[in-house]
């Protein structure tokens, strides 16, 4: 094994060089005494981390310097945040205490460092409380948003330098990033950071696709730049003529956004036309900003025909995170649609640096959408009863949503996510109003609770003292606040009703001479397939469970197994992981003797030999094998990282594995016969099912086939693409109805 050769002198020079670059980045926000404070923090971090190295072998101090640089340059944070970024790992990883930090740097710095230390284990891989810890992280956001901003800078640098991490860690960290950190960056207005986090996550979770799109973008770079020059030339000329000073340039779309478009529309890279957007950044005085944006819009749309359905006006009504811009899509040269974004320098700084820039420009008297959002987070966190994973899902769903603007009867303006209903609006005003809501008047017209609101609606809520939250409300509300309040209320009601059922069951068991104890109650719940004892009690109280059937249980009581626990504890997980471990590996080898350990191939993604895979420990179904690009992989690894085990295929005798192919093309006589000939005769592949739909000369089909491995599958796809009339053949993960739930 090669020893790491360290040149200490060269490292000292590099550390000094990076520190000077950091000072340069901090200069715009520096005030008197700030340089001395930053130097103090740097020297303490340098001393504290002096014997520590990263996985790459580099000195650990490179990391806090880089995090501080991101905080200064890319987020625009001030000296207090830079000091905290430099010291963010000091209390957790070294002997330095919070008291020492407070003595040297003050209470504010100590409080932020404390927040960063508390959330450093939000995604601890040995913890089964990841979602609960995420809730704690949001508590710090509600307290001081700088904690989250520094955490995002920390995550971005870790993602940029993850090449030296083991593969399983890369997958887990990337999954958390795409699942939570990228949406948080989006909601806080850090669009450039959000795009980079998504791209870096994709680099590890979908590495082949990432490389393919990156290569294609590079191949088209020269052609793209020529097109942009031809497009922006006339715009620049007229802007100058009209006396508008602006920076006009093209910006390529992120790899992740291109991949999203390819997946959503089911098209190849060559058919994604909007690979870039044009930005017009105006140098305008505050009082002329809106007028200048609309002047620039008029210039663009006079030159190029706009698509009337694609105008987005966030200048008149900014997004909740402070984002302001005019977006339009116009028909450019060669019949190509081009997206154009128009905003001022101030708006652009808010778009790039999000919350920090928004704070800089905010007038003390105004209550911004972002402040309202943070207030909503505080309210959501007040409910300690809510299930942490439900909270996480509901909260995450609202991070990416577009907003609509709704008026109260008195003319006050409120923001809600797109798709919000009258009931969401009621809960947004007050929880009690939502709980008692029976209907609403939208623009003076009576509508039901489920009525979806439109931008500009005026809404009046109608209530009744006899009303209470219903379970079906969860089918149409969309805001995290409404969902959390309804679930909390239903849970409380269910508990109250279940108490009656518990008493009824106790009396019935006494008459049957069955001991009423925890073990027997669990056995009964398990025997009658109830999800929990609470469900059993509740159904008894509601009369939907026939108590006479308890005699069946009594007759078979000797054979009833103990109920499988609803939660999987750490000792069970350790036991399974120890079974997986062999003398020289901690990886599950798929294809070896299944008597040693119980594992199955997951039906939600149908992995086959050659796929990049991982194992997931379920509560009562052994280990499930998933593809790393399975639709459910991100959620599983982000929420249950501690239940993930490494897995790989072993060389084995030929077996057949189920997978799906989606085929599209031009419908012609005999096409199905040609396809089945290739599959059955040429490749000797068995088919499980085939479905074909033809409409106006175009056919779409899906075929479930049994193949040996990815090479076998790729050869079959290649051959099917050569069939005359076929335009595309792609593998798909599973039948659309299969939605995976962790168990």
Secondary structure, 3 states (H helix, E strand, C coil): CCCCCCCHHHHHHHHHHHHHHHHHHHHHHCCCCHHHHHHHHHHHHHHHCCCCECCCCCECHHHHHHHHHHHHHCCCCCHHHHHHHHCCCHHHHCCCCHHHHHHHHCHHHHHHHHHHHHHHHCCCCCCCCHHHHHHHHHHHHHHCHHHHHHHHHHHHHHHHCCCCCCHHHHHHHHHHHHHHHHHHHHHCCCHHHHHHHHHHHHHHHCHHHHHHHHHHHHHCHHHHHHHHHHHHHHHHHHHHHCCCCEEEEEEECCHHHHHHHHHHHCCCHHHCCCCEEEEEEECCCHHHHHHHHHHHHHHHHHHCEECHHHCEECCCCCCCCCCCCEEEEEEEHHHEEEEEEEEEHHHHHHHHHCHHHHHHHCCCCCCCHHHHHHHHHHHHHCCCCCCHHHHHHHHHHHHCCCEEEEEECCCCEEEEECCCEHHHHHHHHCHHHHHCEEEEEECCEEECCCCECCCCCEEEEEECCCCCCCHHHHHCCCCHHHHHHHHHHHHHHHHHHHHHHHHHHHHHHHHCCCCCCHHHHHHHHHHCCCCCHHHHHHHHHHCCCCHHHHHHHHHHHHHCCCCCCCCCCHHHHHHHHHHHCECCECCEEECCCCCCCCEEECCCCCCCECCCEEEEECCCCCEEEEECCCCCHHHHHHHCHHHEEEEEECCCCCCCEEEEEEEEEECCCCHHHHHHHHHHHHCCCCEEEEEEEEECCEEEEEEEEEECEHHHHHHHHHHHHCCCCEEEEEEECCCCCCCCCCC
